[in-house]
């Protein structure tokens, strides 16, 4: 109807001074505040005991051995000795933090909730989540309560109708130009768009940006192997045994034919002579 | 010397982990005199650590104590500062005191690798090799990827004449750093000393393969240099001993097959060594001792 008619709204400058700027300022300050609270809450990484480190790094040993097995720098005898040693140690559980498993205790997957170390990790995630959620909820409530239905600003460029739901949340007027931004939408624009500013103020890896945390839950990290998260090493070690056997099948010493290779390289033997 | 260039030089030493203690100490004192500490910002702490170690090294313990004091004030309870203090203790106190100090630290944090290594070094220094070897094996069982640790273990075994064990430790070094020809050379020489000629000659040849050029056409003309010459010496030694006594080629604790075409290898090594001592090197002059080498390689 009136989309052709150039209907101009006149915004009270008071809205700019008392609504638009305060919302932006509050959001920036909350982000900075949040950054420092997260730093405060960060618990220092728990130190592993000697046995713990040994358990965690045992897998690396066999991985190092396997990495070069098809063209190994060490001769067969040494390779087999190391490989078999590792494989036996993995089978008998020498590297497990609590020593080899005793008796018939079926290696029950430990419940992460009963392990205090795992609880700590989860609690840390929850705490940062809380620091993020609570102030955002308060700000949103504040905006909804005081400034509901306010039109704050007119964007200086035209937009298509698709942006209406994004820019005019909280104002149910089908005919208004899309360029007008409502208070709640201004909040969301800030919510998602302030990261660049935070990066300028607080540096690269700040924890002020809350939109990033929206996507992760404190439990999401549990599936992936995170340092400090409990892993069932007994099972990992068993699986590594198979890998070791497989690598042993592929094994070849790089120096095996080195005498012929060098002689050929220096032209003392014809390039592809079959040696006797 | 200007403050700027001194700072630059010190930063280079830090990044390359160079132990040029006298130089570091002189430049560091200059920096302290000219009040350069504030200009460095956060780097000043790394500089203080470097200066402390250098000062202990050159025996200026008064400077070391000053630096250590400011480090302790800034980072109380830091394991890194604890380690420097341990080194300071080692400089003046008897080894027992240092051992006790390290023991207490390890009690508090059993997985502190730097302290653990310091303790092993004291054990070795005071002649308790057996204990040092046990500790170092335990350490390497926990921190497997420490190449220097494995090299130290190999060295300890070698000083006791246990070349087989030394070789085993070196094998782990080779696994961890397969790209370093110097480690291969050390393994080859250890195998030679242990009497495993077939293994030794193949490892010497591996060093040759790793260090000579890749362009096989010009190889025969170009002269071997540096580590390659030493590897050719090794090949020559092994090949000559095998030529003298063919039984040696079959004695191999690692059950390595004997090298084929041993005589050709011998000739090739002789030729390469002759070339190495006949051509002009990087400085443009022929190496000294040419006559001696020629007589040596020609000897049966």
Interface residues (C-beta under 8 A of the other chain):
Chain A: X47 X48 X49 X50 X52 X53 X54 X57 X60 X61 X64 X65 X68 X72 X73 X74 X75 X76 X77 X78 X81 X82 X254 X255 X256 X258 X259 X260 X261 X262 X263 X265 X266 X267 X268 X269 X275 X276
Chain B: X109 X110 X111 X141 X142 X143 X144 X145 X167 X168 X171 X172 X174 X175 X176 X178 X184 X199 X201 X202 X203 X205 X206 X208 X209 X212 X216 X219 X220 X253 X254 X255 X256 X259 X260 X261 X264 X265 X267 X268 X272
